[in-house]
């Protein structure tokens, strides 16, 4: 009888294989089969406990019933589900948003948060001191705000209409204050590097116990090469590891070359946000928070207009006349958000018509006139704007100027760069050419 040099109890082990040569007694064979099966069961148990693979509720849509995530290299998944059950889009939002906040924290040294919807940020922010006005606009004036809670309040408040049903990402451990903020908003889930015991209990009670809570391994580093499959065809590319630093702002072709530290920080927030936003994309930032993100547009000017319109709404929400709207005490936050959005728009009659305004207000408000909106809009200044590629025409600068933009970071390299620079000089803007494209698909 000849047996593999390894001991019997080991040569069946991790790989679940048996190696023998020559004739063996029947009892020995039966014993070996038992050991093989036992080790295979143990291996399966280890894989399950280490979360190498996770079944999902479904794919992008309910009819795509079979869906899962797994690690091809046999390693553990870099996250743990602490509560709830994730879906396909939940995880796409979670991984994109986590990368964004992690990079924001690394670039600025400040706690960061993001509010994601459909694989693009509705808002992102670093922790700054919120004014009393913004606390009221973001509906957090009744809460105690820690730095990470403040960052999420700003990220969520950037575009409250788009953030409805968001996926939240936090660069720091989720504390009680942030959990209380998340609990009362309509949100699908959150990802963070950790949770305090109190925060986790609060979040587990949300949505009748189904709220998705994910803990990410902050030390996880993915492989350099990333792959995806489309229409049965495999794509592979090097991950976008480009570092966003203030060194990217060194080239300033405009007459005005002054970019204060606060504006440089805001341009970093804009560019890092764009790195994880579906292209084409443009982002407006003020005081460490996005105020308008235009994502997934085929035309650059449409991105600039979309993001600019969102920035305008963010600013008009702070209009004293809007803040003084006589809302009924029992109106829900989503209904109040929608009502404000319509009131600010040209369709204001939709909420001020007789028989309708009574649903929202204690008394009928006066419309916000075009003249009043224009006068208030003129007070918005110091906005930073980032673009994920070059501006092909000066019309993007013209539109940005209408929303208070004074600082711009874009790739440069257009055959019409001279026209873009000329337009920026007309408004005394400071423009940086980063020479870095940030397309994300």
Buried (B, 14 or more C-beta within 10 A) or exposed (E): EEBEEEEBEEBBBEEBEBEBEEEBEEEBEEEBEEBBEEBBEEBEEEBEEEBBEBEBEBBEEEEEEEBEBEBEEEEBBBBEBBBBEBBBBBBBBBBBBBBBBBBBBBBBEBBBBBBBBBBBBBBBBBBBEBEEEBBBBBBBEEBEBBBBBBBBBBBBBBBBEBBBEBBBBBBBBBBBBBBBBBBEBEBBBBBBBBBBEBBBEBBBEBBEEEBBBBBBEBEEEEEEEEEEEEEEEEEEEEEBEEEBEBEBBEEBBBEBEEBEEBBBBBBBBBBBBBBBBBBBBBBBBBBBBBBBBBBBBEEBBBBBBBBBBBBBBBBBBBBEBBEEBEBEEEEEEBBBBBBBBBBBBEEBEEBBEEEBBEEBBEEBBEEBEEEBBEEBBEEBEBBBBBBBBBBBBBBBBBBBBBBBBBBBBBBBEBEBBEBBBEBBBEBEBBBBBBEBBBBBE
